[in-house]
């Protein structure tokens, strides 16, 4: 699986406009929810949960309902972070069903 430092490195290389400390907070939040490894397609619910883990860095008490009520522009940066990982062949590991 991919570690926090690896995620920070990927986001830095893809041009995410944040410092390493803040990117580290997002990386820790993401890996706390799901391991990150080789890219696998996520269904909508799995992607929402991955994005929610990132949103909670900025809004610790956010819920899935809050996420669904946020304007798309407010979520675009979080979506981009997940998509940047995917472009590099990485992503949250989907939960087994």
C-alpha positions in Angstrom: 0.0 0.0 0.0 1.0 3.6 -0.5 2.0 5.8 2.5 1.3 9.4 3.4 4.7 10.6 2.1 4.0 9.0 -1.3 0.6 10.7 -1.5 2.1 14.1 -0.7 4.8 13.5 -3.3 2.2 12.6 -6.0 0.1 15.7 -5.1 3.1 17.9 -5.2 4.3 16.6 -8.6 0.8 17.0 -10.0 0.7 20.6 -9.0 -1.7 20.6 -6.1 -1.3 24.2 -4.8 -0.7 23.5 -1.1 2.2 23.1 1.2 3.5 19.6 2.2 2.1 20.0 5.7 -1.4 20.6 4.6 -1.1 17.9 1.9 0.0 15.5 4.7 -3.2 16.2 6.6 -5.2 15.2 3.5 -3.1 12.1 3.0 -3.4 11.0 6.6 -7.2 11.5 6.4 -7.5 9.5 3.2 -5.4 6.6 4.4 -7.2 6.5 7.7 -10.5 5.8 5.9 -9.2 3.4 3.2 -5.8 2.0 2.2 -4.4 3.6 -0.9 -2.9 1.3 -3.5 -3.0 0.6 -7.3 -5.9 2.4 -9.0 -9.2 0.6 -9.0 -12.5 2.1 -10.2 -14.7 3.4 -7.4 -18.5 3.4 -7.5 -20.2 6.7 -6.6 -20.6 5.8 -3.0 -17.0 4.8 -2.6 -15.8 8.0 -4.3 -18.1 10.1 -2.0 -16.6 8.4 1.0 -13.0 9.1 -0.2 -13.9 12.8 -0.9 -15.7 13.0 2.5 -12.4 12.0 4.2 -10.7 14.9 2.5 -13.5 17.4 3.3 -13.3 16.4 6.9 -9.8 17.9 7.1 -11.4 21.3 6.6 -14.8 20.5 8.1 -14.3 17.8 10.8 -18.0 17.2 11.5 -19.1 17.0 7.8 -21.4 14.2 7.0 -22.3 12.5 3.7 -25.5 14.6 3.7 -23.4 17.7 4.0 -21.3 16.5 1.1 -24.3 16.1 -1.1 -25.5 19.6 -0.3 -22.2 21.3 -1.1 -22.1 23.1 -4.4 -20.0 21.3 -7.0 -17.4 24.1 -7.1 -16.8 23.7 -3.4 -16.0 20.1 -3.9 -13.9 20.5 -7.1 -10.5 20.7 -5.3 -11.2 17.5 -3.4 -12.4 15.7 -6.6 -9.2 16.9 -8.3 -7.0 15.4 -5.6 -8.7 12.0 -6.1 -8.4 12.3 -9.8 -4.7 13.3 -9.6 -4.0 10.1 -7.7 -5.9 8.1 -10.4 -3.9 9.7 -13.2 -0.8 8.4 -11.4 -2.3 4.9 -11.1 -3.3 5.2 -7.4 -6.4 5.4 -5.5 -8.4 4.4 -2.4 -8.9 0.6 -2.3 -12.6 -0.2 -2.7 -14.1 -2.0 0.2 -14.8 -5.7 -0.4 -18.5 -6.4 -1.1 
